[in-house]
Structure formats: structure tokens, C-alpha cells
Amino acid sequence: MDFLLEVGTEELPADFVDSAIAQLQERVSKSLETESLDATAIQVYATPRRLAVLITGLPTEQEARSEEIKGPPVSAAYKNGQVTPAGEGFARKQGVSTAAFSIRATDKGEFVYIEKTIPGRPTAEILRELIPQWITRLEGRRFMRWGDGDLRFPRPIRWLLTLVDGEVLPLELINGSTTLTSDRLTFGHRILHPQSLAISHPQAYLTSLRSIFVEADPQARQQIITDQITTLAKQLEGVAEIPADLLAEVTNLVEYPTAIVGKFDDEFLELPPEVIITVMVTHQRYFPVKTPQGLSPYFITISNGDPQKSEIISAGNERVIRARLADARFFYTADCDEPLDSFLPQLETVTFQEELGTMRDKVDRIMEIAQMIVEQLNLDEQSRSDIEST
């Protein structure tokens, strides 16, 4: 038996997507293990607009199991060799006859025990109980409420898809006066295919989404992004700098990635490369391109829009980076107009630690230690000057 859950949402924060994948992988696995449901595989997929769990190879129901149940003390269950009302009540509660009683000695005396066979429940019935827990017990920062309900989630939930093999598993998620009813419908890329699409079977999930411009597998999406960036950088006769944190963030911001090249004015290359890269990576989520000659005036960005509009998207990004770099140049030039030691008096107003004085005191101690090391290493005058100016 195969099962598919998809929780459709408005755009999720990028950092929550990775967290949700890890949480769902652990929570689903543990809850199935607790219910004695062995699955062939549990796969978790996610995009900015959906979280999905695909479970393959589930049994149709739990296996029946035997359970030993401890009852009342023998002294309470029997009197003069006859079963007492307490013993009969225990048997009635467990759905067995008193003939099923066995007596065991324990550290606290003799007690009545029974061996009870508990029939397995249908897997679909158990899943209906587990799914709301998987959704509502996810943790993260900046959760929100919407509508008039108390349901909390990083972004509003808009649809719910639950399939057991080819059939919809009926389920409701209630949020105040709004009730989400599960279906077999998913939704495609917000721009390229905003219409719904019926999923025929859990195993058809990834293929069906790809037909409506959604790559739900984060690893596949990340590989697409990496390949596109590398290809474009080669066309620019350079190599792209791909920070791992930025790659992970961008992967969780798009459903159908398209790498786009942009360019900023050559005059900004007069700025230190560190300044330009900080603007591109930290503020704009752009990937810098480097050549053997140094930093290139080109950058690569990942779009979640229509690939046919790449030129327009590129022009918009170029306008933004131009303004960002102009700001960076202004502040960098302003900082360069003042020598570093001119900022030292300001450090006297900042406490480093109560017992250790101000930040200025800390700087003075570092300079003294540096001078001691200089003397011990017997450095030349140029090195001494460089250390003092640093």
C-alpha cells in the first residue's frame, strides 16, 4: 500500500522548509514504528508552497499482537476459591472469560494475568489519526494564525491532498470556521501553471508535479540550480562562487528554477571584491562570477518566474544591484575618509565586561600583547609597522 500526503501553503520561509523536512522524516518514521507499521520507504518532499510525505510499502493493516495484561491481586480476584465481583469486572473490561485467568507471583504478591490477542487496525484508520499530528506538531519560529481559528503554521494552509493507493483518504483539518477537506488535487507553479491537477496515485506524484512546472524533490532542485549556474558561468568564461548556505536558501525559494545572468557597471569593480560579494550574496542572493583576472561584473540569480521573461527579470535585478552597489560605494568611501584610529574614542563608551573595562581597554591589551609577540619574534620594522596599523 502506498500513501501520499501533501500540505499546500502560501510561500513558506526558506529556513522552515529544511527544518520541516527533517522533522517530518523523524516524526513520521517514529509514529509508524510505534503503530507497528513497517514501510518500504518514507520520502519527504518540499517546495516553498508544499510539504509532502510519500510512504511506500505499507501493510493494509496492523498485525494482530498478543499482550499480557496484569489484573487485580489474587486476594481481591478470588475468595474461597470463587471469582469475586472484582475479578469478574476485570474479565468483563478486557472482553475475556474468567477461565482465561492465570496467576503469577510478583515482588508484591500474586496477581491475576491474562493473555489477550489484540487485532490489527486498518492502516488507513491509523493514518487519519496520525496526519493531523504530523502537521500541527511541526515546530519553528514565527508561526502565525489566520482567519478566525487557532491553528498555527508558518503560513496559511490552502489545500490538503491525501491518497491511499488510488483513493482519497477522507480527512478534515479545522481552523475556526474554515474546514479544509482532503482531496486528490494539487496546484502547479503559481505563474506557469496556477490551475489544479488531480494526482492519480502516490507513485505518480513527482512526475505529475513536473508536468505543471514544480520540482518537489529538494535534492533534484538543488542539482538543477547548481548545473545551471555552472553552465552559465562557463559561458561567461568564469567560475561561479556558490556558497552552501546561499544555495540551500535559494533551493527553498523556488519551485521551477531558472538561472539568469545579470551585469553591473564596471566602475563598481573599483570597490574591494569583498564589498561587492557581500552585497550580491547577503543582500540580493546573487552568485558572483570570478575569472582568472578577478571578480567579474556579471552575476547569476535564480528566478522562480517565467523563463520567457528572463531578460525583463535580469534588467530588474540589474537596477537593484546598481542601487545597492552605489550605496555600498558611498559608505565605503565615507569609512575610508576616516582612519581607523579615529574610531578608538568611541570604543571608550562601550563596555566589554564589567571586570575588564571598555572595548578600548580590550584593544589596548591586544596591542600590548601584539608588541610582546613582535619582540619575541624579532620582526623587521615593516612587519612591526603593519601590525601596529592593523
Secondary structure, 3 states (H helix, E strand, C coil): CCEEEEEEECCCCHHHHHHHHHHHHHHHHHHHHHCCCCCCEEEEEEECCEEEEEEECCCCECCCEEEEEEEEEHHHHEECCEECHHHHHHHHHHCCCHHHCEEEEECCEEEEEEEEEECCCEHHHHHHHHHHHHHHCCCCCCCECCCCCCCCECCCEEEEEEEECCEECCCEEEECCEEEECECEEECCCCCCCCEEECCCHHHHHHHHHCCCCCCCHHHHHHHHHHHHHHHHHHCCCEECCCHHHHHHHHCCCCCCEEEEEECCHHHHHCCHHHHHHHHHHHCCCEEEEECCEEEEEEEEEECCCHHHHHHHHHHHHHHHHHHHHHHHHHHHHHHCCCHHHHHHHHCCCEEECCCEEHHHHHHHHHHHHHHHHHHHCCCHHHHHHHHHC
